Structures are given as structure tokens and as C-alpha cells.
Amino acid sequence: MKSTSASGGTGTKKVKTGKRFKWSNDMIADLLRLRFTNSDVKHRLEAAQTKTQTALAWQYFASVLSQSQGVVITREQVSQKYRKLKC
């Protein structure tokens, strides 16, 4: 039986480090604007047909959002926030 430790055990679970990311209203507005306006982000997300293309589209989305906000935002953070907003 394998166990996971924060010091680099042999398990496969990820250990969360750092604080939770805080989304401001401006960031959320920018996320929605980029997703729904007629932009390259919208086109890439809608045209993605494979898991790899979808992951790359979300990565591009995170990159554009990070540049516009001046803060590093990951693909996982962007996709999770978008899914939670859609409810």
C-alpha cells in the first residue's frame, strides 16, 4: 500500500500548497468577456474537438487572462471558475 506525503512520497495524489486563489469581480468580468465576445479565445474553445485541443484552448485562455490581469492564473483555475459560474 502506497502512501502520500508532502515531502515527495511515492503516491500519485497532488498535495495542495499555498493559499487559495481569490477572484476579483474585475477578473470574473474579464473571464466572461473573453469567453463570450467574438475573440480568439471563444473560437479556440468552440473549435476544440479532442481532449488535447480543449486543454490547449483552456491554457491559451488562462494565458490571455493572466496577461490582461497582470497575475498568473492556471488553466485549472480558469476552467474550474468557469464551470462554477455556469451552475
Beta strands, then each sheet from edge to edge (+ up, - down):
end
